[in-house]
Amino acid sequence: MNTLATIDRNRLTPFTVGFDSLLDRLFETDTHSTGGFPPYNIIKNDDYNYSIEMALAGYSKKDLEIELKEGILSISSKENEEKLDEETTLIHKGISHRHFKRSFTLSDEMKVKDATMKDGMLIISLERIVPDHKKPQMIEVK
């Protein structure tokens, strides 16, 4: 399987004009920072609507930060120190609120519609908005 780290960027640049910022974002994205946590799905609902589902059992919406900045959608957990009552004794800690950050590079046409948290699943709805000048058009020959 090819990863962005093994693709020679110089082989792409002779064929791409005006994609400098997109290539910069793709090659600067750190895909190995959080390993496989949290697990996620990217779903194409139709030609214009997508969803990102992220399994976040044990997290609530107040534990999360979602930011869209310069085409990078970042989902991260807030720093959270779990404190127990003085009377509570923890015998085994198998569930933790570990810190994570997961980022996705979005095209310029992608817009975030909303984000919902339900039953331990974070669902971010995205919409691809194609401007009129990018839609297919018939050209009349004169």
N, C-alpha and C positions, 0 to 999 in steps of 0.2 A: 504494500500500500504506500502510495506517495504521500508525503506530507509537505507542507509549505516550506519546511526547512530544507528539503532535498530538491526543490524546484529551482532551477537556475533563472533568477530574475532577469538577467541580461538577455536570455533567449526570448522573453516576452516583450521587452520594450521596443524592438523594431516594428512590432505589429500593433502597438497600442498607442493611440494618440489621445491625450486628454484624460487618461486613466491614472495619472501619477498619484493623486491623493488616494484613490482606491487601492492601488498596489502598495502604497506606503502603509495603509491601514491593515491590509492583509498580512504583510510580512512582519509588521510590528506586533501582531496579536500573539500573545503568549498562550499556546495551547496546552502546555504541560504544567501550569502552575498549581492546579488543584487536583490533579490526577483525575479520577472518575467521579469525584464528589462535587456537587450533588448530581445524580443521574438526571438526564433530560431527554425529551423527544422534540424534534422539529417536525411539524405537521403542515403539509400543504393542503388546505381545505378546498381551494379552487384556484383559478389562475391569479386571483387578486388577494386572497386572504390566507394567512398563515398563522400558526400558533406555536409557541414554545411552551412546553409543559415541563415543569421541574418538580421532582419529588422532594418535598421538604417536611417530612413527618417530624413533629415536635417543635417546629418553628411556627410562629404566628406572624401576621402581617406587620406587627410593630417591631419584629426582629429583623426586618428586611429593608434594604435600600436598593432602589432601582433608579438608574441614571442613564440618560441618553445624551451623549456628548460627542459631537463631531462624527456622527455615524457609528459610534460604538455604544451598544446597549450592554450595560454592566449590572449584574445582580450580585449583591453581596449581603452577608449577614453583618449586623451591627455587633460590636463588642458586647458581650453579655456575660457577666459574672453571675453564676448560679449560686444563690445563697440559701442555705437550709436553716430551718428553725434550730434554736439551741437544743430543743428536745428531740430533734430528728437525728438518727444515726444512719448513715449510708453504709450498707454492707457491701454492695457491689455497684459500681457505676459503669453501665454498659451503654447508656444513652447520653450523648453529650451534644452540646450546642457548639460544635466546632466552627471556627471562622472559615468562610469560603468567599471566593469571588469568581464569578463565571462571566465571560464577556463574549459578545457576538458582534460581528461586523455586519452592518446593514447597508444595503445599497441606498443611494440617494432617493430612490422612489419609495422606499419602505417607511411607513409611519406607524408609530405605536398607537393603537386604538385604546387599549385599556389593559389593566392587570388585575386579576382576581385570585383570591386564595380560598380554596375550598377542600376540605377533607385531606389536608396535608399536601395538596397539589397547588403550585403556583402556575397560573395560566396567563401568559402574555399574548394578547391578540395583536397581530400586525396586519396592515393593509398595504398593498402595492398600488400606488396611485400613479398612473401613467399620464403624463401631460399630453395634450392634444398634438403637439408637434412631434411626439415620439410614436403616436399611433399609426398603424398602416394607413396609407392613403393612395388613391389611384391618381396617376398623373396623366392628364389629357395631352395627347400628341397633337400639335397644331401644324 
